[in-house]
Amino acid sequence: METSTDKTAKTLIAEDIEITGTIKSTGHIQFDGKLNGDLNCTGSAMLGKNAVVKGNINAESISVSGSVTGNIVVKDRIEMKSSARVQGDIRAKRLTVEDGVTFVGKSEVNPTGISSTSDSASTSAASAPSSSAAPTSSAGSAPVHTTQSAAPSVKK
């Protein structure tokens, strides 16, 4: 994502921008601001160190350096940089986690992209609307152990 050589334009939202609502992007997005709402991106998303997202994220792939409180569902890869703080469930084909990440939630990493369970009746309403809901069982989930640097409760 940072070293992308394709010529697709990237939308940049700076750290002094605060948005309430849903962001929809058909291209790549670099987000460094604050978002109270969902991010839906058909390209790749890059959340900078100052990014604060309180909502669900759907994208082709994502690199997280900032803070996310919500579920992340991507088609390809989630990359969590050492400064990332993620509280919510994640689902992807591939996952990269650097040392120092704070992650509280469930993960489903499945290189085949085929869900290992189909019972999703009791999933949370916070699941992303453009994909099937995350499974409630631990079947197919990969345990991720990371350093927790703060209490898991979220305060404004």
Stockholm file with secondary structure:
# STOCKHOLM 1.0

chainA/1-156         METSTDKTAKTLIAEDIEITGTIKSTGHIQFDGKLNGDLNCTGSAMLGKNAVVKGNINAESISVSGSVTGNIVVKDRIEMKSSARVQGDIRAKRLTVEDGVTFVGKSEVNPTGISSTSDSASTSAASAPSSSAAPTSSAGSAPVHTTQSAAPSVKK
#=GR chainA/1-156 SS CTTCCSCCCEEEECTTCEEESCEEESSEEEECSEEESCEEESSEEEECTTCEEESCEEESEEEECSEEESCEEESSEEEECTTCEEESCEEESEEEECTTCEEESCEEECTTCCCSCCCCTTCCTTSCTTSCCCCSSSTTBCCCCCCCCSCSCCCC
#=GC SS_cons         CTTCCSCCCEEEECTTCEEESCEEESSEEEECSEEESCEEESSEEEECTTCEEESCEEESEEEECSEEESCEEESSEEEECTTCEEESCEEESEEEECTTCEEESCEEECTTCCCSCCCCTTCCTTSCTTSCCCCSSSTTBCCCCCCCCSCSCCCC
//
